[in-house]
Amino acid sequence: MGEGEVYVAGETDPRPAAEALAAHGLTPVELQEKEGLALINGTDGMLGMLVLALADLRLLVTTADVAAAMSIEATARYGSRARRGPAGAAPAPRTS
């Protein structure tokens, strides 16, 4: 391709892409028919799928966090009674 400007490692200012490629002994890629489309086709779709997956992940992590907190709370509150069998798992008598 060799178009536009690029930043080269160790330099602070951008250089023309063709010049940077030539400095490294590379020639620009010349795309044939439909190759440019093939490079970018589907990229936006994959990005959309990634964003949806991240949203699902956020919900999954939140749900797992709540489930873990509820499990710890239940074990801390009712764990000793639950170990004694079904009779020990009955609700505690009211104190008030």
Secondary structure, DSSP 8 states (H G I E B T S, - for coil): ---SEE--TT-SS-EEHHHHHHHTT-------TTHHHHHHTTHHHHHHHHHHHHHHHHHHHHHHHHHHHHHHHHHHHHHHHHTT-TGGGS------
